[in-house]
């Protein structure tokens, strides 16, 4: 999982220089997976009118992702990353985002993520962690504001 995340980050960095007219945006939000965990910030690099790469860092984790514009207001994509105490060994989720004022505008964002994470138990503080290598399904909702 960690090698996959490193590969995705390197791919995102290598593609970031391919478009001269790309639009860069920042957003801040809360929820699982999209903004790096609980609350965080996201940088989105638009490759062209339909494709974008993103990287987010949050209070308890990070994520990298890809988005495809299905319409002027809706994107479909995926995110991969790690979150402390939620998905410490990583997660991969598909995501659907709705931009209330349009994808390229200053706008509120509402989204849903669904995918898989590695489950190591619900140990938060002062308990024994187990590395079970067990995969389980996960769902998250997020809300944010794009600047």
Buried (B, 14 or more C-beta within 10 A) or exposed (E): BEEEBEEBBEEBEEBBEEEEEBBEBEBBBBBBBBBBBBBBBBBBBBBEEEBBBBBBBBEBBBBBBBBEBBEEBBBBBBBBBBBEBBBBBBBBBEBBBBBEEEBBEEBBBBBBBEBBBBBBEEEEEEEEEEEEEEBEEBEBEBEBEBE
